[in-house]
């Protein structure tokens, strides 16, 4: 068996052959990437622009210029944060466990990140915050967004959400428009052919470079640095961009289909191979396919740890899914999360739908296809309030998960600036 294992060793000179391609000045596959980056300056200049764009006062100035009515909501959020209006973690634990909270040794080393998807519209932040204050609930530590970038840039949502995330102390991810449903594949139609898009063919030909170009635009204009990644080519380009010195971060989407430890091994192998000299990688979130189970993550956690990625690469696991157009229902993985959360670190509990029994009773259950609709069409159809209700159902599902974790003496990460 030892001899057989030794056959897997990669010869050191194999790396020389890889480098020969990367360093060849005639290699278009690298030259084309460098040309896109050069449009925005050196990596150092690009990062400096992003840091400036990300400053809170600059984001607020953009909000005032595009959607001044949002300023009142942002200021309200600051006031509530500073007044301590949100429940503390200690008080939340007492609320759930009573006096037992004082003697429970919570598994803080394995704290689960509370994640919600998708925060399509800025006003939903206040709607969730008001419920959190009124009912002693928790705001997520992580928000995923899947709204059209150009549409939300025009109505002020990009800057407003970015500012709100700094206020509450949460991370967030944007989904770039070059994700496949932008007409990149001329042989596919709209979202009704979504299985074709997310089969890995939604960013053909030069659209992978357009994804990099789009990222660099929003990075330098709004400081957006965490984005969704759904294609092997753009995952590779994300590794390359980070290696060049641009501080991109990305999470891999559920639609990429990583559903076994060997897919995880391949993805993390790339992260290790192209890590910077300090060991850092742009891969910060790894969204498993919905068919992955606890054993999948337990096995993958072994080499994630061996390569120094345990604190860096979060396993993002869907606990709930939209009720329509993505998985068979009922779908609820909360019990499995509770089983694994005491021994596998850095897991994110992602809530993309309400609990199935709630979602199924709605006149308009949560629907993955709603992510691809225009805002104007949603309002005109009369579905605007229904979509906000769907989001609040996801918010409730997230809080049900926090309660389940707490009841088992397990820990969670909520919005850091609100729940101290």
ABEGO torsion letter per residue (X at the ends): XAAAAAAABBBAAAAAAAAAAAABAABAAAAAAAAAAAAAEBAAAAAAAAAAAABAAAAAAAAAAABAAAAAAAAAAAAAAAAGABBBAAAAAAAAAEAAAAABBBBAAABBBBBBOBBABAAAAAAAAAAAAAAGBBBBABBBBABBAAAAAAAGAAAAAAAAAAAAGBBBBBBBABAGAAGABAABBBAAAAAAAAAGAABBEAAAAAAAAAAAAAAAAAGBABBBBABAAAAAAAAAAAAAGBBBBBBBBAAAGBABAAAAAAAAAAAAAABBAAGBBABABBBBBAABBAAAAAAAAAAAAAAGAAAABBBBBBABBBABGABBOBBBAAAAAAAAAAABBGBBBBBABBBAAAAAABABBBBAAAAABBAAAAAAAGAAAAAAAAAAAAAAAAAAAAAAAAAAGBBBBBBAAABX
